[in-house]
């Protein structure tokens, strides 16, 4: 028999991402929610590439057209001027929409403002290396447009302005679906960022691109391989700690384990603000419990009682069972979400459980945790 012809290589790469199509954009929150968390589904038909559960997806957004137009007007341009931007020559409007970071300031931009403004003594002082912390405090909630409004004396040519901006970078989101459950699709679980500062409404670039501007536009995507992987053995138990949007990869894990018929036990610890309006994927999780795929589900609602309850508290409340899963049954322990506080608090809770339930000293606990990491039994996807 003649050898099989190898499949044609996909034309899509990190520099030539696939143009996905948004097919679902729905809220995961109830009426009283303080957050706007959404579920997105993007159609990948014709892609010819794969991703694994645990991977993240790179998304290339465009900037808010209204903000782009406001900036063009403030600098006294038409938007049709030719400029050389980070991705080559194009019109000023196209460069500001697609290539340049027009929200967050850069040191280069701040230096140009300080040098050229008729009065910016405070900014000049804050740009000294020893004032970095003070500068960060001053810049909180400030964007490029604030400096343009505050310093109308500065005259920018379109090229000068583009030259002091950073390149618009793509964003990475944890994938919240399995291709085995949803062929030709990728799902995301994302907090849409809106806030107000200095009397202006601000928007997260990529989250509002998906939520407000991607309905009739291609969404350039490409997978980013991760080591945040399910156990090779389907019989291995897993404990998943994912508050808020940190639940995303665990939704994918559960879909995958159901699709392949994995026999390992699955324990999810989820947390959010209010049960009545922030219980993401409740119906799906209830169904997975009924089907026996989700062995245990513990939820922490931080704002539903006087004492705030977080995922680390749920771990400590169930310390005996956590230790049994980890020590006797060889479970793998996964954490996804906020690196600054949640992941640290969960790590401290895990160490306390090992120390108290395992009767170990602090040094022995540290050795135990390091062995969990080297054995790939303690994995974190934090940001």
VMD Tcl script that draws the C-alpha trace (Angstrom):
set ca {
  {0.00 0.00 0.00}
  {1.26 3.52 -0.75}
  {2.21 5.58 2.32}
  {-0.46 7.91 3.65}
  {-0.15 11.51 2.52}
  {0.58 13.66 5.57}
  {-2.10 16.19 6.43}
  {-1.34 19.65 5.12}
  {0.24 21.85 7.77}
  {-2.12 24.46 9.17}
  {-1.39 27.95 7.81}
  {-2.14 29.46 11.22}
  {0.67 30.48 13.56}
  {1.28 32.88 16.42}
  {2.13 35.57 13.86}
  {-0.81 34.57 11.65}
  {-3.54 33.71 14.19}
  {-6.80 32.00 13.26}
  {-9.78 34.38 12.69}
  {-12.32 32.88 15.09}
  {-16.00 33.81 15.09}
  {-17.90 34.72 18.24}
  {-21.05 32.59 18.49}
  {-22.01 32.94 22.18}
  {-21.61 35.90 24.55}
  {-23.72 35.42 27.67}
  {-23.65 36.70 31.21}
  {-22.86 34.26 34.02}
  {-24.15 36.70 36.65}
  {-27.52 37.54 38.12}
  {-29.04 41.01 38.47}
  {-27.36 42.10 41.69}
  {-23.84 41.12 40.68}
  {-21.07 43.65 41.23}
  {-19.07 41.97 38.47}
  {-19.77 41.35 34.79}
  {-18.49 37.82 34.20}
  {-19.27 36.30 30.80}
  {-19.12 33.02 28.95}
  {-17.80 33.27 25.39}
  {-17.84 30.59 22.71}
  {-15.69 31.04 19.60}
  {-16.12 28.95 16.48}
  {-12.85 27.50 15.13}
  {-14.24 25.62 12.10}
  {-11.55 25.23 9.45}
  {-8.69 25.69 11.90}
  {-7.01 22.29 11.70}
  {-5.13 22.77 14.97}
  {-5.55 21.27 18.42}
  {-5.42 22.42 22.00}
  {-5.42 20.44 25.25}
  {-7.46 21.14 28.35}
  {-5.28 23.19 30.68}
  {-3.93 25.29 27.80}
  {-4.62 28.98 27.41}
  {-5.57 30.84 24.25}
  {-3.92 34.00 22.97}
  {-6.43 36.63 21.79}
  {-5.46 39.69 19.74}
  {-7.90 42.55 20.50}
  {-8.43 45.91 18.86}
  {-8.84 49.14 20.81}
  {-12.09 50.96 21.51}
  {-12.95 53.04 18.37}
  {-14.57 55.79 20.45}
  {-11.41 56.24 22.55}
  {-9.30 56.11 19.38}
  {-11.34 58.89 17.77}
  {-11.21 61.01 20.93}
  {-7.41 60.77 21.04}
  {-7.10 61.64 17.33}
  {-9.27 64.72 17.90}
  {-7.31 65.86 20.98}
  {-3.95 65.75 19.18}
  {-5.48 67.72 16.29}
  {-5.17 65.01 13.65}
  {-7.63 63.64 11.10}
  {-6.69 59.96 11.51}
  {-5.88 59.60 7.80}
  {-2.23 60.60 8.18}
  {0.32 57.93 7.23}
  {2.48 56.77 10.15}
  {4.98 54.01 10.74}
  {3.59 52.03 13.67}
  {4.82 48.92 15.52}
  {3.50 46.71 12.70}
  {4.57 48.80 9.72}
  {3.12 51.78 7.83}
  {-0.61 52.53 7.94}
  {-2.99 55.37 8.73}
  {-2.90 56.91 12.20}
  {-6.42 55.62 12.93}
  {-5.52 52.05 11.92}
  {-2.29 52.15 13.96}
  {-4.12 53.41 17.07}
  {-6.94 50.88 16.63}
  {-4.83 47.78 15.99}
  {-1.16 48.26 16.77}
  {-0.62 50.67 19.68}
  {-1.44 50.52 23.37}
  {-3.58 53.63 23.83}
  {-4.70 53.15 27.45}
  {-1.75 52.38 29.74}
  {1.11 54.89 29.67}
  {4.77 54.05 28.96}
  {7.92 55.56 30.52}
  {8.75 56.94 27.06}
  {5.36 58.69 26.84}
  {5.63 60.13 30.38}
  {9.17 61.37 29.71}
  {7.96 63.10 26.52}
  {5.09 64.74 28.43}
  {7.43 65.90 31.22}
  {9.91 67.35 28.73}
  {7.38 69.10 26.51}
  {4.62 70.28 28.85}
  {4.61 73.95 29.80}
  {4.06 72.93 33.46}
  {4.69 69.41 34.75}
  {6.97 69.81 37.80}
  {5.28 66.96 39.71}
  {5.68 64.50 36.84}
  {9.34 65.48 36.37}
  {9.96 64.79 40.04}
  {8.06 61.49 40.03}
  {10.10 60.18 37.08}
  {13.23 60.06 39.26}
  {14.24 56.40 39.88}
  {13.86 56.69 43.66}
  {10.22 57.84 43.27}
  {9.01 54.72 41.39}
  {6.50 53.71 44.05}
  {5.10 57.25 44.24}
  {4.85 57.31 40.43}
  {2.90 54.02 40.43}
  {0.47 55.46 43.01}
  {0.06 58.66 40.96}
  {-0.55 56.71 37.74}
  {-3.27 54.45 39.18}
  {-6.40 54.93 37.10}
  {-4.65 57.32 34.68}
  {-4.44 56.66 30.98}
  {-2.79 58.27 27.97}
  {-5.85 60.43 27.31}
  {-5.69 62.02 30.79}
  {-2.24 63.43 30.03}
  {-3.36 64.66 26.61}
  {-6.31 66.50 28.21}
  {-4.19 67.92 31.08}
  {-1.40 69.18 28.80}
  {-3.03 70.77 25.75}
  {0.10 72.93 25.28}
  {1.92 69.89 23.85}
  {1.64 69.68 20.08}
  {2.14 66.18 18.70}
  {2.65 65.21 15.10}
  {0.92 61.86 14.40}
  {4.31 60.15 14.03}
  {5.70 61.65 17.25}
  {2.63 60.45 19.12}
  {2.77 56.89 17.76}
  {6.51 56.73 18.55}
  {5.94 57.17 22.31}
  {3.28 54.44 22.58}
  {3.91 50.77 23.31}
  {2.82 47.94 21.04}
  {-0.67 46.56 21.69}
  {-0.08 43.07 23.04}
  {-2.41 40.06 22.89}
  {-4.05 38.66 26.03}
  {-3.95 35.10 27.38}
  {-7.10 33.43 28.70}
  {-7.50 30.00 30.29}
  {-9.54 27.72 28.05}
  {-12.78 26.59 29.68}
  {-13.80 23.82 27.27}
  {-12.65 20.46 25.93}
  {-12.51 19.79 22.18}
  {-13.88 16.31 22.95}
  {-17.04 17.93 24.31}
  {-17.16 20.91 21.95}
  {-15.38 20.12 18.67}
  {-14.36 23.18 16.63}
  {-14.90 25.57 19.52}
  {-13.02 27.29 22.33}
  {-14.81 28.67 25.39}
  {-13.67 31.41 27.78}
  {-14.84 32.56 31.23}
  {-13.88 36.23 31.55}
  {-14.49 39.18 33.86}
  {-15.37 42.16 31.65}
  {-13.43 45.09 33.11}
  {-15.28 48.40 33.60}
  {-14.36 50.98 36.20}
  {-14.36 54.72 36.71}
  {-11.44 56.96 37.58}
  {-10.94 60.71 37.40}
  {-14.53 61.09 36.24}
  {-14.01 58.92 33.16}
  {-15.34 55.45 32.42}
  {-12.53 52.99 31.68}
  {-12.63 49.68 29.86}
  {-10.41 46.61 29.83}
  {-9.09 46.39 26.26}
  {-9.54 42.70 25.47}
  {-12.46 41.88 27.77}
  {-14.59 44.67 26.27}
  {-13.35 43.79 22.76}
  {-14.94 40.36 23.26}
  {-18.00 41.63 25.12}
  {-18.85 44.69 23.01}
  {-16.95 44.83 19.72}
  {-16.34 41.29 18.43}
  {-19.84 40.31 17.30}
  {-19.19 40.99 13.62}
  {-15.40 41.02 13.62}
  {-12.89 38.17 13.42}
  {-11.28 37.24 16.74}
  {-7.62 36.36 16.10}
  {-6.71 33.41 18.35}
  {-3.84 30.94 18.77}
  {-3.24 28.34 21.50}
  {-0.57 28.64 24.17}
  {0.68 25.29 25.46}
  {0.72 24.82 29.22}
  {2.03 22.33 31.76}
  {-1.26 22.64 33.64}
  {-2.29 19.14 32.62}
  {-4.70 16.49 33.83}
  {-3.04 13.34 35.23}
  {-2.04 10.84 32.56}
  {-3.88 8.15 34.51}
  {-7.64 8.71 34.34}
  {-8.01 6.92 37.68}
  {-5.98 9.55 39.60}
  {-8.17 11.72 41.87}
  {-7.94 15.51 41.41}
  {-8.70 18.44 43.72}
  {-9.38 21.68 41.82}
  {-9.39 25.08 43.55}
  {-10.78 27.76 41.24}
  {-12.62 30.82 42.58}
  {-14.21 33.28 40.14}
  {-12.91 32.96 36.60}
  {-10.34 30.50 37.98}
  {-13.03 27.86 37.45}
  {-12.36 28.04 33.68}
  {-9.78 25.25 33.22}
  {-11.65 23.02 35.67}
  {-14.81 23.21 33.58}
  {-12.58 21.96 30.75}
  {-11.06 19.23 32.96}
  {-14.50 17.94 33.95}
  {-15.73 17.95 30.35}
  {-12.62 16.02 29.29}
  {-12.87 13.44 32.06}
  {-16.52 12.87 31.29}
  {-15.83 12.54 27.54}
  {-13.07 9.94 28.00}
  {-14.85 8.09 30.80}
  {-12.04 8.68 33.33}
  {-12.77 6.90 36.62}
  {-10.77 9.19 38.93}
  {-12.60 11.17 41.60}
  {-13.01 14.93 41.00}
  {-13.36 17.53 43.77}
  {-14.00 21.19 42.88}
  {-13.66 24.04 45.37}
  {-15.28 27.13 43.84}
  {-15.73 30.57 45.33}
  {-17.33 33.88 44.42}
  {-19.14 36.81 46.06}
  {-22.82 35.79 46.19}
  {-24.50 32.44 45.64}
  {-27.65 33.94 44.09}
  {-25.88 35.96 41.38}
  {-22.29 34.67 41.04}
  {-22.71 30.89 40.91}
  {-21.08 30.33 37.51}
  {-22.12 27.20 35.59}
  {-24.40 26.02 38.42}
  {-26.64 23.95 36.13}
  {-23.64 22.28 34.47}
  {-22.00 21.50 37.80}
  {-25.26 20.10 39.19}
  {-25.53 17.83 36.15}
  {-21.92 16.66 36.53}
  {-22.68 15.83 40.17}
  {-25.79 13.87 39.17}
  {-23.77 12.00 36.53}
  {-21.14 11.08 39.10}
  {-18.38 12.95 37.24}
  {-18.07 15.63 39.93}
  {-17.51 13.70 43.17}
  {-17.49 16.69 45.51}
  {-18.33 20.37 45.16}
  {-17.63 22.89 47.92}
  {-18.52 26.55 47.41}
  {-17.33 29.60 49.34}
  {-19.52 32.72 49.13}
  {-17.46 35.63 50.43}
  {-20.27 38.20 50.81}
  {-23.22 36.08 51.90}
  {-22.47 36.27 55.64}
  {-20.71 38.56 58.12}
  {-17.51 36.51 58.16}
  {-16.02 36.31 54.70}
  {-15.65 32.76 53.44}
  {-13.00 31.99 50.83}
  {-11.78 28.83 49.11}
  {-8.89 28.41 51.57}
  {-11.43 28.26 54.41}
  {-13.26 25.42 52.62}
  {-9.98 23.53 52.36}
  {-9.29 23.93 56.09}
  {-12.87 22.92 56.98}
  {-12.32 19.69 55.05}
  {-8.72 19.14 56.14}
  {-9.17 15.47 57.10}
  {-10.67 14.56 53.72}
  {-8.14 16.68 51.76}
  {-5.27 14.90 53.52}
  {-6.84 11.50 52.83}
  {-7.17 12.30 49.10}
  {-3.63 13.67 48.93}
  {-1.70 11.23 51.10}
  {-3.60 7.95 50.88}
  {-5.13 8.23 47.40}
  {-2.39 10.14 45.53}
  {-4.61 13.00 44.39}
  {-3.23 15.85 42.30}
  {-3.88 19.38 43.56}
  {-4.67 22.19 41.09}
  {-5.07 25.93 41.72}
  {-6.19 28.55 39.19}
  {-6.80 32.28 39.65}
  {-5.37 35.31 41.41}
  {-1.66 34.95 42.18}
  {-1.35 37.94 44.51}
  {-3.62 36.78 47.33}
  {-5.76 33.72 46.64}
  {-2.96 31.40 45.49}
  {-0.80 32.38 48.48}
  {-3.68 31.79 50.91}
  {-4.46 28.41 49.33}
  {-0.79 27.43 49.52}
  {-0.71 28.36 53.21}
  {-3.89 26.32 53.83}
  {-2.45 23.28 52.03}
  {0.75 23.49 54.10}
  {-1.28 23.78 57.32}
  {-3.30 20.67 56.38}
  {-0.13 18.70 55.62}
  {1.51 19.83 58.86}
  {-1.47 19.19 61.14}
  {-3.08 16.16 59.51}
  {0.24 14.54 58.60}
  {1.87 15.32 61.92}
  {4.80 16.94 60.17}
  {7.17 19.71 61.20}
  {7.42 22.91 59.20}
  {10.61 21.65 57.51}
  {9.04 18.28 56.72}
  {5.98 20.06 55.31}
  {8.16 22.17 53.02}
  {9.92 19.03 51.77}
  {6.54 17.32 51.23}
  {5.24 20.29 49.19}
  {8.41 20.44 47.07}
  {8.01 16.71 46.36}
  {4.36 17.30 45.33}
  {5.60 19.93 42.87}
  {8.43 17.80 41.45}
  {6.04 14.85 41.10}
  {3.66 17.17 39.22}
  {0.97 16.66 41.86}
  {0.70 20.35 42.80}
  {0.08 22.58 39.77}
  {-0.85 26.25 39.58}
  {-2.17 28.42 36.76}
  {-2.07 31.85 38.43}
  {-2.09 35.38 37.09}
}
mol new
graphics top color blue
foreach p $ca { graphics top sphere $p radius 0.5 }
foreach p [lrange $ca 0 end-1] q [lrange $ca 1 end] { graphics top cylinder $p $q radius 0.2 }
display resetview
